[in-house]
Amino acid sequence: MLVLTHVLIALVSVALSTSLLFSPSRARLHASYGLIIGTFVSGTLLIVSTKSHLLEACLMGLAYSAFTLIATVVVARKLAATKARI
């Protein structure tokens, strides 16, 4: 059940990060932060509880983290620039 939850959180997080790039919103940005944290927590629990191969898990986790964190930082900067102009 934890695997399904982890995958679902990660997929929703990637979808939200992608949509944020096209339509920035402060509320959805905060939701993205929560989903990123949720993915890290559930992924850590999966690695600890199942004693899975750390190398494979970390490579996928790094790819996911890179995309979502870069998208989140880009959106946060867009929103900050928009707020500064007002």
PyRosetta script that sets phi, psi and omega in degrees:
from pyrosetta import init, pose_from_sequence

init()
pose = pose_from_sequence("MLVLTHVLIALVSVALSTSLLFSPSRARLHASYGLIIGTFVSGTLLIVSTKSHLLEACLMGLAYSAFTLIATVVVARKLAATKARI")
pose.set_psi(1, -36.4)
pose.set_omega(1, 179.9)
pose.set_phi(2, -66.6)
pose.set_psi(2, -34.9)
pose.set_omega(2, 178.4)
pose.set_phi(3, -62.9)
pose.set_psi(3, -46.0)
pose.set_omega(3, 179.5)
pose.set_phi(4, -61.6)
pose.set_psi(4, -43.7)
pose.set_omega(4, 178.5)
pose.set_phi(5, -62.0)
pose.set_psi(5, -44.3)
pose.set_omega(5, -179.7)
pose.set_phi(6, -61.1)
pose.set_psi(6, -47.3)
pose.set_omega(6, -179.2)
pose.set_phi(7, -65.3)
pose.set_psi(7, -41.2)
pose.set_omega(7, 179.4)
pose.set_phi(8, -63.4)
pose.set_psi(8, -44.7)
pose.set_omega(8, 178.1)
pose.set_phi(9, -61.3)
pose.set_psi(9, -44.0)
pose.set_omega(9, -178.7)
pose.set_phi(10, -64.4)
pose.set_psi(10, -43.1)
pose.set_omega(10, 179.8)
pose.set_phi(11, -65.5)
pose.set_psi(11, -42.3)
pose.set_omega(11, 177.6)
pose.set_phi(12, -64.7)
pose.set_psi(12, -38.1)
pose.set_omega(12, 179.2)
pose.set_phi(13, -63.9)
pose.set_psi(13, -43.6)
pose.set_omega(13, 178.3)
pose.set_phi(14, -65.1)
pose.set_psi(14, -42.5)
pose.set_omega(14, 178.9)
pose.set_phi(15, -63.5)
pose.set_psi(15, -42.9)
pose.set_omega(15, 179.9)
pose.set_phi(16, -66.8)
pose.set_psi(16, -41.7)
pose.set_omega(16, 178.4)
pose.set_phi(17, -62.0)
pose.set_psi(17, -40.6)
pose.set_omega(17, 178.5)
pose.set_phi(18, -66.1)
pose.set_psi(18, -43.7)
pose.set_omega(18, -179.9)
pose.set_phi(19, -67.6)
pose.set_psi(19, -30.5)
pose.set_omega(19, 178.1)
pose.set_phi(20, -64.8)
pose.set_psi(20, -32.6)
pose.set_omega(20, 179.1)
pose.set_phi(21, -62.4)
pose.set_psi(21, -31.7)
pose.set_omega(21, -178.3)
pose.set_phi(22, -93.0)
pose.set_psi(22, -27.0)
pose.set_omega(22, -178.1)
pose.set_phi(23, -143.7)
pose.set_psi(23, 83.7)
pose.set_omega(23, -176.4)
pose.set_phi(24, -65.5)
pose.set_psi(24, 142.3)
pose.set_omega(24, 178.5)
pose.set_phi(25, -152.8)
pose.set_psi(25, 133.3)
pose.set_omega(25, -178.0)
pose.set_phi(26, -64.6)
pose.set_psi(26, -39.4)
pose.set_omega(26, -179.6)
pose.set_phi(27, -65.2)
pose.set_psi(27, -43.5)
pose.set_omega(27, 178.8)
pose.set_phi(28, -71.1)
pose.set_psi(28, -27.2)
pose.set_omega(28, 175.4)
pose.set_phi(29, -64.6)
pose.set_psi(29, -42.7)
pose.set_omega(29, 177.1)
pose.set_phi(30, -65.3)
pose.set_psi(30, -37.3)
pose.set_omega(30, 176.0)
pose.set_phi(31, -63.9)
pose.set_psi(31, -37.6)
pose.set_omega(31, 177.7)
pose.set_phi(32, -63.3)
pose.set_psi(32, -41.2)
pose.set_omega(32, 176.0)
pose.set_phi(33, -57.5)
pose.set_psi(33, -46.0)
pose.set_omega(33, -179.7)
pose.set_phi(34, -63.1)
pose.set_psi(34, -40.2)
pose.set_omega(34, 179.0)
pose.set_phi(35, -67.7)
pose.set_psi(35, -37.9)
pose.set_omega(35, 177.0)
pose.set_phi(36, -62.7)
pose.set_psi(36, -45.6)
pose.set_omega(36, 177.9)
pose.set_phi(37, -63.2)
pose.set_psi(37, -42.1)
pose.set_omega(37, 178.6)
pose.set_phi(38, -61.2)
pose.set_psi(38, -38.4)
pose.set_omega(38, 178.6)
pose.set_phi(39, -67.6)
pose.set_psi(39, -42.7)
pose.set_omega(39, 178.3)
pose.set_phi(40, -62.5)
pose.set_psi(40, -43.6)
pose.set_omega(40, -178.9)
pose.set_phi(41, -65.7)
pose.set_psi(41, -48.4)
pose.set_omega(41, -178.9)
pose.set_phi(42, -67.2)
pose.set_psi(42, -35.2)
pose.set_omega(42, 176.6)
pose.set_phi(43, -65.6)
pose.set_psi(43, -40.6)
pose.set_omega(43, 177.1)
pose.set_phi(44, -63.7)
pose.set_psi(44, -43.7)
pose.set_omega(44, 177.7)
pose.set_phi(45, -61.9)
pose.set_psi(45, -39.3)
pose.set_omega(45, 178.4)
pose.set_phi(46, -64.1)
pose.set_psi(46, -43.9)
pose.set_omega(46, -179.2)
pose.set_phi(47, -64.7)
pose.set_psi(47, -42.7)
pose.set_omega(47, -179.2)
pose.set_phi(48, -68.6)
pose.set_psi(48, -43.2)
pose.set_omega(48, -173.7)
pose.set_phi(49, -78.0)
pose.set_psi(49, -32.6)
pose.set_omega(49, -176.3)
pose.set_phi(50, -101.8)
pose.set_psi(50, -8.3)
pose.set_omega(50, -177.7)
pose.set_phi(51, 52.0)
pose.set_psi(51, 45.7)
pose.set_omega(51, -178.0)
pose.set_phi(52, -75.8)
pose.set_psi(52, 174.4)
pose.set_omega(52, 179.8)
pose.set_phi(53, -68.2)
pose.set_psi(53, 114.4)
pose.set_omega(53, -174.6)
pose.set_phi(54, -65.6)
pose.set_psi(54, -37.3)
pose.set_omega(54, -177.3)
pose.set_phi(55, -62.9)
pose.set_psi(55, -47.2)
pose.set_omega(55, 179.5)
pose.set_phi(56, -64.2)
pose.set_psi(56, -43.2)
pose.set_omega(56, -179.3)
pose.set_phi(57, -64.5)
pose.set_psi(57, -40.8)
pose.set_omega(57, -178.2)
pose.set_phi(58, -69.7)
pose.set_psi(58, -36.6)
pose.set_omega(58, 178.4)
pose.set_phi(59, -64.4)
pose.set_psi(59, -45.0)
pose.set_omega(59, 177.8)
pose.set_phi(60, -66.7)
pose.set_psi(60, -39.6)
pose.set_omega(60, 178.5)
pose.set_phi(61, -63.7)
pose.set_psi(61, -38.6)
pose.set_omega(61, 178.2)
pose.set_phi(62, -67.4)
pose.set_psi(62, -40.0)
pose.set_omega(62, 177.6)
pose.set_phi(63, -63.8)
pose.set_psi(63, -46.3)
pose.set_omega(63, 177.6)
pose.set_phi(64, -60.8)
pose.set_psi(64, -48.7)
pose.set_omega(64, -177.5)
pose.set_phi(65, -61.5)
pose.set_psi(65, -43.2)
pose.set_omega(65, -179.5)
pose.set_phi(66, -59.3)
pose.set_psi(66, -49.2)
pose.set_omega(66, -178.1)
pose.set_phi(67, -63.5)
pose.set_psi(67, -51.6)
pose.set_omega(67, -174.7)
pose.set_phi(68, -68.3)
pose.set_psi(68, -38.6)
pose.set_omega(68, -179.8)
pose.set_phi(69, -70.3)
pose.set_psi(69, -40.4)
pose.set_omega(69, 177.5)
pose.set_phi(70, -63.7)
pose.set_psi(70, -45.3)
pose.set_omega(70, 178.8)
pose.set_phi(71, -61.7)
pose.set_psi(71, -41.1)
pose.set_omega(71, -179.2)
pose.set_phi(72, -66.4)
pose.set_psi(72, -41.5)
pose.set_omega(72, 178.8)
pose.set_phi(73, -66.2)
pose.set_psi(73, -41.3)
pose.set_omega(73, 178.2)
pose.set_phi(74, -60.5)
pose.set_psi(74, -44.9)
pose.set_omega(74, -179.4)
pose.set_phi(75, -66.9)
pose.set_psi(75, -41.9)
pose.set_omega(75, 179.1)
pose.set_phi(76, -61.0)
pose.set_psi(76, -39.7)
pose.set_omega(76, 178.1)
pose.set_phi(77, -68.5)
pose.set_psi(77, -38.4)
pose.set_omega(77, 176.7)
pose.set_phi(78, -61.1)
pose.set_psi(78, -45.8)
pose.set_omega(78, -179.3)
pose.set_phi(79, -66.2)
pose.set_psi(79, -37.7)
pose.set_omega(79, 178.1)
pose.set_phi(80, -66.2)
pose.set_psi(80, -39.8)
pose.set_omega(80, 178.4)
pose.set_phi(81, -67.0)
pose.set_psi(81, -38.3)
pose.set_omega(81, 177.9)
pose.set_phi(82, -65.2)
pose.set_psi(82, -42.2)
pose.set_omega(82, 179.7)
pose.set_phi(83, -67.2)
pose.set_psi(83, -35.2)
pose.set_omega(83, -179.8)
pose.set_phi(84, -68.3)
pose.set_psi(84, -31.8)
pose.set_omega(84, 180.0)
pose.set_phi(85, -73.9)
pose.set_psi(85, -22.7)
pose.set_omega(85, -175.5)
pose.set_phi(86, -80.3)
pose.dump_pdb("model.pdb")
